[in-house]
């Protein structure tokens, strides 16, 4: 009798060990477990650690709560100003409701990927080329809102969406390069013209000051001669006083037009 009881106890222990082994499940720290009993969702979500299910009756689905980085394939579209571009992006999202992510959508990763692609094409059609190149932060926020609205029903939250690259046709790149070069040349001409205007104003003021002080003009001539002589050039340029030219011109006008020949009297 004792031997039978010991055998029955050993068999019971072995059966219990087998049951525990078959029923034991390990859920990692970054995961949550969703249990279905005979196809019906059980209330509550299993947390990390060791958990038990009924073998053959319960089915455990593990759902990761980590942030998923999903690249969005490059999408080609036409902007609002009729420019063909290719834009790719990256989506950062995570599961906030494991039960909804398992029950309400067949594959939440695939669903988020398709929604991101369609939203990216929609953003391209609503935006202009300048916005895609310079105002990406605003476009990222709009793209995030477009993806997050349906994703909330799937138990998924969009953390961030970033537009990675905007590819332009070669003809458009050359046109933009010519436009940038023309704009730089325009700014250079405006700066030169402004410098000429300021210089002319200063020269006008200097001319007024020198007209009141003739000695200042003579001093300026001497300074110019010294500056030219310091260059060590074989040619020396000396400023000629304009007043002397005017004096010679007046003296020539005062001479008689036909002077009498020498040696003849009246």
HELIX and SHEET records of a PDB file:
HELIX    1   1 UNK A    2  UNK A   23  1                                  22    
HELIX    2   2 UNK A   98  UNK A  103  1                                   6    
HELIX    3   3 UNK A  108  UNK A  126  1                                  19    
HELIX    4   4 UNK A  129  UNK A  134  1                                   6    
HELIX    5   5 UNK A  136  UNK A  151  1                                  16    
HELIX    6   6 UNK A  152  UNK A  154  5                                   3    
HELIX    7   7 UNK A  170  UNK A  212  1                                  43    
HELIX    8   8 UNK A  214  UNK A  229  1                                  16    
HELIX    9   9 UNK A  242  UNK A  254  1                                  13    
SHEET    1   A 2 UNK A  24  UNK A  27  0                                        
SHEET    2   A 2 UNK A  49  UNK A  52 -1                                        
SHEET    1   B 3 UNK A  40  UNK A  41  0                                        
SHEET    2   B 3 UNK A  31  UNK A  37 -1                                        
SHEET    3   B 3 UNK A  58  UNK A  64 -1                                        
SHEET    1   C 3 UNK A  68  UNK A  78  0                                        
SHEET    2   C 3 UNK A  84  UNK A  95 -1                                        
SHEET    3   C 3 UNK A 156  UNK A 168 -1                                        
END                                                                             
